[in-house]
Amino acid sequence: MKITTPLLALALAAITIPLSSYAESDKHDRCHQRAHASHGFGKHFHERLGSIGVPSHLAALSLSETQQDKVFELMHSQVPKARQAEKQRQQLHVDLNKLSNSGSYDEAKAKQISEKLATIEKEHVLNRSATNHQIYQILTPEQRKRLDEIKTNHEEGFSKSRFEKGQHHTKKLERTL
């Protein structure tokens, strides 16, 4: 009984520490909070658009109204195609799951489905790259420079926040033990 109580307390602490630190979400930056968000078009697409209908990372560039209109047009012209691709992707995943869980597994059919999925993903990446390039061409040289700085800071900040988060958890665990 004497050994059980400290072990139980230690196990309880090990379970609650990660949960309590995760609950302090105000200490995490926006990058961490959105790390699991979809980066392509999908059901969260509208959440990544700012109030002017352009991607939020462009809001800091002070786009002119003409630039905003062009970016808006580019982004929204992609939505129907992206929605159709997402429907196809979901159906192919359902088909692959059914095949995997059926009594008779057909490797040739599984390969065919996975190749279709790869084609859809390839087209999505190419479309996204082309759209990003078209948006980049709309920007002035000063805005391009500022966008490059924003992207660099974003990447560095994301890595740094993940590192600091790990240290934060380690310090909490050390204090508890």
N, C-alpha and C positions, 0 to 999 in steps of 0.2 A: 504494500500500500504506500510506503514511503517513497519508493522509486516511481510509482505510477503518477503521483501528483506533479512532480517536476517535469516528467516527460509529457504529461498532458498539457501543462502550462507552456512548455517549449513548442509543442505542436500547434497549440492555439495561436501563439505569437507568430510562428512561421506562416500561418494561414492569413492572419489579419493584417500583418505589416504590408504586404503587397497591395491588399485591397484598400487599406486606409491611405496609402500614398497615391494610389490611382484616383481616389476620390478628391484629392487636392488638385483638380484639373486646372484651376486658375494659375498654377505655377508653371504649367506647360505652355509652350508657345503654340501658335496657330499651326505650324508645320507638324508638330507632334499630334495635335488633335485631329488633323486631316490626313494623317499618314495612311490610313486605310481607305480613303476615299478613292473612287474610281478616277483614273487620269484620262480616260477617253470619254466619248459620249456615252451616256447611259442614264439611268434613272436619277442620278445626282447632277446632271449637266447644268440644270437651271440654277443650282446652288453655287456654282463656280462663276456665274456671270454676275457682274456688278449691277448696280442700279441703272446704269446706262446701257446695259445689254451687251457689254463686252467682257472678256475675261478679266477677273479681278487684278491680275498682275499688271494689266495695262492701265489701270486706273491712276497709278502714280505718275503716268507719263503726260498728263494734261493734254489729252488728245483733242484736236479741234473737232467741231461738230461734223465736218466732212469726213474726217478720219473715223470718228465714231460710227457714222453711217456705213462707211465701207467695211469696217470690221464687223459690224452687226450683220450686214448682208452676207459676208463670207461665212461667218459662224452659223447663221441660221439656214443658209443654203445646204449645209451639210447634214442637218438634223434628219430629214426624211430618209436619206441613204443610211445614216448611222442607226436609225431606229429599225430599219429593215434588217440590217446586218445583225443587230442585237437579237432580234426575233429568231433569225436563222441560227445564231450561235446557241441560244437557249434550247431550241429544238434539237440541234445536233448533240448537245450535252445530254438531253433526255434520252435520245436514241442510243447514245453510247452507254449510258447508265443501264438502260433496259437490256442491251446486248450483254453487258458485263454480268448482270444478275439473272440471265436466262439459263435454261438447262443446256443449251447448245451454244457455245461461243464460236463465232465465226471471225477468225483473225483478219481475213481479207476485208470483211465488212467494217471491222473496227479500224483498220488502216485507212479505208476509204473515208470514213467519218472524220478521223483525225486529220486527214489531208484537207478536207473541206474546212475544218476549223482553222487550220494553219493558213489557208488561203484567205479566209475572212479576216483573220488577225493581220496578215500581211497587207491587205488592202486598207485596213483601218490605219495602220502605222504610216503607210504611204500617203493616204489622204490627209492625215494629221500633219505630217511633215510638209506637204504642199501648202496646206492652209496656213501653217506657221510661217512659211516662207512668204506667202502672199501678204500676210499681216506685216511682216518685217519690212517688206518693200513699201508699205504705206507710210511707215514712220520716217521722220526726219533724221538726219545724222545724229543730232543731239539726243533724240528719243531712243535711237538704237543704242547709243552709248549708255544711256541711263538704264535701258532694259537689260543690257549685258551686266551692268553693275548689280541690278536687282537680282538677276538670276544667280550671280556669283555669291552674293550675300545670302540668298535663300539656301543654296546648297551648303555653304559653310555653316550657317545657323542651324540647319537641320541636323548635320552631323554633330555639331557642338551640343545641341540640346539633348540628343540621344546619349552622348557621353556623360553629360552632367546628370541626366536622369539616373544613369547607372550608379554614379557616385552617390547621389542622394539616397538611393535605396540601400547602398552599402553602409552609409553612415547611420541610417535609421536602424539597421539590423545590428550594428556594433553597439549602439546605445541600448538596445533592448537586451542584448546578451550581456 
